[in-house]
Amino acid sequence: MIQVYTGNGKGKTTAAIGLAIRSLGAGHRVYLMQFMKSLAYSEQGLLRTLPHMMLETTGKPFFIAEDGMMDEKTKEAFGDSVVIFPKGHPPADYVALLSEGLLRAIEAAATREYQLIILDEINVALAFGVLQKEQMEHFLEMLPPETELVCTGRNAPQWLLDRADLITEMKEIRHYYERGIPARKGIEN
């Protein structure tokens, strides 16, 4: 089964981690690849200690965005922690890192060792063109039929939604970021 958690609201990764904990509680083995993330998130330290949990990350400790996505005020707020790239031309080093990460996920799937595989932020990587549809289709072909797959991130591509067995859309109604409240340790990171 393929599950997709998408939308502009908070909670996609959180929901996937909740499912991972439920799956671990049932005695399953879980593989979590976090794309476009570094080891700076509070949950990672705990997840790495759990038996039968494999957590990997790939990306750099900065945010990437397509040109035109952010207004000047937002760009200033992010400062050096954001890399802006022309639409359709993501940074080559980032493409290489995330491609290697997807290959590691393919290798994990091929072992048939995991009952649940989570590809966190894969939707964003696909939407930005950092990873290509063909790469993800290869992963889906390699995925054992008995393995549950969760794909998270905003802007899930339509072709992936068409293949999904479950789609959950997180919709932002209100967010305290709009009031200038930054990410808080243990809540957003």
C-alpha positions as CSV (number, residue, x, y, z in Angstrom):
1,M,0.0,0.0,0.0
2,I,1.1,3.5,-0.7
3,Q,0.1,6.4,1.6
4,V,0.7,10.0,0.7
5,Y,0.6,12.8,3.4
6,T,0.7,16.2,1.6
7,G,-0.8,19.7,1.7
8,N,0.4,23.1,3.1
9,G,-0.5,22.3,6.7
10,K,1.7,21.2,9.6
11,G,1.9,17.6,10.6
12,K,2.9,15.5,7.6
13,T,6.2,14.3,9.1
14,T,4.7,14.1,12.6
15,A,1.9,11.8,11.3
16,A,4.5,9.6,9.5
17,I,6.6,9.3,12.7
18,G,3.4,8.4,14.6
19,L,2.7,5.6,12.2
20,A,6.4,4.5,12.6
21,I,5.9,4.2,16.3
22,R,2.7,2.3,15.9
23,S,4.4,-0.1,13.4
24,L,7.4,-0.6,15.8
25,G,4.9,-1.3,18.6
26,A,3.4,-4.1,16.4
27,G,6.9,-5.7,16.1
28,H,7.6,-4.3,12.6
29,R,10.9,-3.0,11.2
30,V,10.8,0.6,9.9
31,Y,13.1,2.5,7.5
32,L,12.8,6.3,7.5
33,M,14.7,8.3,4.9
34,Q,14.4,12.0,5.5
35,F,15.1,14.0,2.3
36,M,16.2,17.6,2.4
37,K,16.8,17.4,6.2
38,S,19.9,17.3,8.3
39,L,20.3,15.8,11.8
40,A,18.9,18.9,13.5
41,Y,15.5,17.7,14.4
42,S,14.5,16.8,18.0
43,E,12.9,13.5,17.2
44,Q,15.9,12.0,15.4
45,G,17.9,11.4,18.6
46,L,15.1,9.3,20.0
47,L,14.3,7.5,16.8
48,R,17.9,6.4,16.3
49,T,17.7,4.6,19.7
50,L,14.6,2.5,18.9
51,P,15.2,-1.2,18.1
52,H,14.1,-2.1,14.6
53,M,14.2,1.5,13.4
54,M,16.6,2.7,10.7
55,L,16.8,6.5,10.2
56,E,18.8,8.1,7.5
57,T,18.9,11.7,6.3
58,T,20.1,13.2,3.1
59,G,20.5,16.9,2.2
60,K,22.3,19.9,3.5
61,P,21.5,22.0,6.5
62,F,19.8,24.7,4.4
63,F,16.5,25.2,2.8
64,I,16.1,25.3,-1.0
65,A,13.4,27.2,-2.9
66,E,12.6,28.0,-6.4
67,D,13.0,31.6,-7.6
68,G,9.8,33.5,-7.1
69,M,8.5,31.3,-4.2
70,M,9.6,33.8,-1.4
71,D,9.0,37.5,-1.1
72,E,12.0,39.6,-0.1
73,K,11.0,39.8,3.6
74,T,10.9,36.0,3.8
75,K,14.3,35.7,2.0
76,E,15.8,38.1,4.5
77,A,14.4,36.2,7.4
78,F,16.0,33.0,6.1
79,G,19.3,34.7,5.3
80,D,22.1,32.3,4.4
81,S,20.0,29.3,5.3
82,V,18.1,29.3,2.0
83,V,19.4,28.6,-1.4
84,I,17.2,30.0,-4.2
85,F,17.5,28.3,-7.6
86,P,15.9,28.9,-11.0
87,K,12.7,26.8,-11.6
88,G,13.7,23.5,-13.1
89,H,17.4,23.9,-12.3
90,P,18.0,22.7,-8.7
91,P,21.6,22.8,-7.3
92,A,23.6,19.9,-8.8
93,D,25.1,19.0,-5.5
94,Y,21.7,18.7,-4.0
95,V,20.5,16.5,-6.8
96,A,23.4,14.2,-6.3
97,L,22.8,14.0,-2.5
98,L,19.1,13.2,-2.8
99,S,19.7,10.8,-5.7
100,E,22.1,8.9,-3.5
101,G,19.6,8.9,-0.6
102,L,16.9,7.4,-2.9
103,L,19.4,4.7,-3.9
104,R,19.9,3.9,-0.2
105,A,16.1,3.6,0.2
106,I,16.0,1.3,-2.8
107,E,18.7,-0.9,-1.3
108,A,16.7,-0.9,2.0
109,A,13.5,-2.0,0.2
110,A,15.4,-4.7,-1.7
111,T,16.4,-6.4,1.6
112,R,12.7,-7.0,2.3
113,E,13.7,-6.4,5.9
114,Y,11.2,-3.5,6.5
115,Q,7.5,-3.7,6.8
116,L,7.2,0.1,6.7
117,I,9.3,2.6,4.6
118,I,8.8,6.3,5.0
119,L,10.2,8.7,2.4
120,D,9.9,12.0,4.3
121,E,9.8,15.1,2.1
122,I,10.0,13.1,-1.1
123,N,7.1,15.0,-2.5
124,V,8.9,18.3,-2.2
125,A,12.1,16.8,-3.8
126,L,9.9,15.5,-6.7
127,A,8.0,18.8,-7.0
128,F,11.2,20.8,-7.2
129,G,12.7,18.5,-9.7
130,V,15.6,17.5,-7.4
131,L,14.5,13.9,-7.9
132,Q,12.9,12.8,-11.1
133,K,9.6,10.8,-11.7
134,E,11.7,8.0,-13.3
135,Q,13.8,7.6,-10.2
136,M,10.7,7.3,-8.0
137,E,9.0,5.0,-10.4
138,H,12.1,2.7,-10.2
139,F,11.8,2.8,-6.4
140,L,8.1,1.8,-6.6
141,E,8.9,-1.1,-9.0
142,M,11.5,-2.3,-6.5
143,L,9.2,-2.0,-3.5
144,P,8.0,-5.4,-2.2
145,P,4.2,-5.7,-2.4
146,E,4.0,-6.5,1.4
147,T,5.8,-3.3,2.3
148,E,3.8,-0.2,3.4
149,L,5.2,3.0,1.9
150,V,4.5,6.5,3.2
151,C,5.5,9.6,1.1
152,T,5.4,13.0,2.8
153,G,5.7,16.6,1.8
154,R,3.9,19.4,0.1
155,N,3.0,19.4,-3.5
156,A,2.8,15.7,-4.1
157,P,2.8,15.1,-7.9
158,Q,-0.5,14.0,-9.5
159,W,1.1,10.8,-10.9
160,L,2.0,9.8,-7.3
161,L,-1.4,10.6,-6.0
162,D,-2.9,8.5,-8.8
163,R,-0.9,5.5,-7.5
164,A,-1.7,6.1,-3.8
165,D,-4.0,3.9,-1.8
166,L,-4.5,6.6,0.9
167,I,-4.1,10.3,0.5
168,T,-4.2,12.7,3.5
169,E,-4.1,16.4,2.9
170,M,-3.0,18.6,5.7
171,K,-4.6,22.0,5.3
172,E,-3.3,25.1,7.0
173,I,-6.2,27.2,8.4
174,R,-4.0,29.3,10.7
175,H,-0.4,29.2,11.7
176,Y,1.5,31.2,14.3
177,Y,4.4,31.7,11.8
178,E,2.2,34.4,10.3
179,R,2.5,36.3,13.6
180,G,6.3,36.0,13.5
181,I,6.7,33.2,15.9
182,P,9.7,31.1,14.9
183,A,10.1,27.3,14.9
184,R,10.3,26.0,18.4
185,K,12.5,23.1,19.5
186,G,10.5,20.0,20.3
187,I,7.5,21.3,18.4
188,E,8.6,22.2,14.8
189,N,12.2,20.9,15.0
